[in-house]
């Protein structure tokens, strides 16, 4: 999530709003948000409801495990009507998508009107 800060201005210039989402508690989210000085919202995905619906949950952790609900790291691009137009996710949790290439792809989608 922290990597998005470096690209937020460019994404904003494309009309793309940035938000992060995690299964952490509201208190953890607030502390992380303050510690990292993020300038975009962090959303709480209680019980992995959205992660499961989007098909991006890391299947290595079953229900009952403290890491259950953690998604594969990635980015989802929704258009103005809430339709998923692109989904970038990597297996594991240590790697992140290459944000430069991701922003270039999003620039193309926005230019194409999707």
Secondary structure, 3 states (H helix, E strand, C coil): CHHHHHHHHHHHHCCCCCEEEECCCHHHHHHHHHHHCCCCEEEECHHHHHHHHHCCECCCCCCCCCCCCCECCEEEEECCCCCEEEEEECCCCCCCCCHHHHHHHHHHHHHCCC
